[in-house]
Amino acid sequence: MLTIYHAPLTRSCRVIWLCEELKLPHHVEKIPFDAKFRFSPEWLAKNPVGKVPVLEDDELVMFESGAMVQYILDRYGEGRLQPAVGTAEYAIFLQWLWFAEATFARPLGEIVNHRRAFDPELPDVVQEMQDRARLCTSAVDKVLKNREYIAGEFSAADIMMGYTLMLAEMLAPWENCPDIDRYLASLKERGAARKALSDFGL
Ligand SMILES: N[C@@H](CCC(=O)N[C@@H](CS)C(=O)NCC(=O)O)C(=O)O
C-alpha cells in the first residue's frame, strides 16, 4: 500500500494527484508542517532534510516528489501517463517533468522560505526570485502555443507542472500568458486534480 505523507499545499499534492489519475489505492497520512514536527527525530528518519513530502511503499521510503512520481509510474503505471522509455517523446517528457521542480519550483519555494525567515521580507530578494519564476512561466507559455499539454498528450509531466503553476499563481502571478491560462484551467477541471488539490480551493 502506498502511504503519502501530506501537508496542505505542499508537493505531496503531486503524488496524490498521480495516484488519483492512475486510480491506485493509496493512504494519505496528514501531518503538520511546523518546524517542530519536521525536525523531530521521527520525521528526519523519513526525510533527512526535514521537508515534505514522504512516500512509503511497504519497506521503501522516499523523500523527493519527482522521484516518487517516476517510481509510481514505473512500478504501477502500466505504461500510462508517460511515453515509451528511450523515445524522443520520453526525453521531452522527462525534461518538463524535471523542469517543473528543479528550475521552476525552485525560486517559488525560496520565496516561501524567505518570507518565513524575514519579517518584513526584503522586496529586492522577492522580486529577483519572481523574475526568475516568470522566465519559466514565459518558457511554458511559449511551448503551450503549439501543444495542448506540456509534453504532447496529458502525462505525469502535467501533474508536476500543474502543481508548480498553482504555486506560481499565488507567489509570482503572470500577465498575458493566455496559453497558460487555458492549460491551467483545463488541468483544474480534471476529477483527479479536484480530489488532490482541494487545499488550493478547487
Ligand atoms: N525537491 C523537493 C522539495 C521539497 C520541499 O521543498 N518541500 C517543501 C514543502 S512543498 C518544504 O518542506 N519546505 C520546507 C523547507 O524547505 O524548509 C521535492 O520535490 O520533494
The ligand as an SDF file (V2000), in Angstrom:
LIG
                    3D

 20 19  0  0  0  0  0  0  0  0999 V2000
   12.5600   18.9610   -4.2780 N   0  0  0  0  0  0  0  0  0  0  0  0
   11.7940   18.5770   -3.1080 C   0  0  0  0  0  0  0  0  0  0  0  0
   11.3560   19.8490   -2.4100 C   0  0  0  0  0  0  0  0  0  0  0  0
   10.6370   19.5830   -1.1000 C   0  0  0  0  0  0  0  0  0  0  0  0
   10.1680   20.8750   -0.4650 C   0  0  0  0  0  0  0  0  0  0  0  0
   10.8070   21.9490   -0.5820 O   0  0  0  0  0  0  0  0  0  0  0  0
    9.0570   20.7890    0.2540 N   0  0  0  0  0  0  0  0  0  0  0  0
    8.5260   21.9530    0.9300 C   0  0  0  0  0  0  0  0  0  0  0  0
    7.0170   21.8400    1.0240 C   0  0  0  0  0  0  0  0  0  0  0  0
    6.2930   21.6800   -0.5560 S   0  0  0  0  0  0  0  0  0  0  0  0
    9.1000   22.0140    2.3090 C   0  0  0  0  0  0  0  0  0  0  0  0
    9.0770   21.0330    3.0200 O   0  0  0  0  0  0  0  0  0  0  0  0
    9.6310   23.1810    2.6910 N   0  0  0  0  0  0  0  0  0  0  0  0
   10.1950   23.4070    3.9730 C   0  0  0  0  0  0  0  0  0  0  0  0
   11.5740   23.9840    3.8770 C   0  0  0  0  0  0  0  0  0  0  0  0
   12.1830   23.9600    2.7930 O   0  0  0  0  0  0  0  0  0  0  0  0
   12.0570   24.4520    4.8970 O   0  0  0  0  0  0  0  0  0  0  0  0
   10.6000   17.7250   -3.5670 C   0  0  0  0  0  0  0  0  0  0  0  0
   10.1460   17.9070   -4.7070 O   0  0  0  0  0  0  0  0  0  0  0  0
   10.1260   16.8620   -2.8000 O   0  0  0  0  0  0  0  0  0  0  0  0
  1  2  1  0
  2  3  1  0
  2 18  1  0
  3  4  1  0
  4  5  1  0
  5  6  2  0
  5  7  1  0
  7  8  1  0
  8  9  1  0
  8 11  1  0
  9 10  1  0
 11 12  2  0
 11 13  1  0
 13 14  1  0
 14 15  1  0
 15 16  2  0
 15 17  1  0
 18 19  2  0
 18 20  1  0
M  END
$$$$
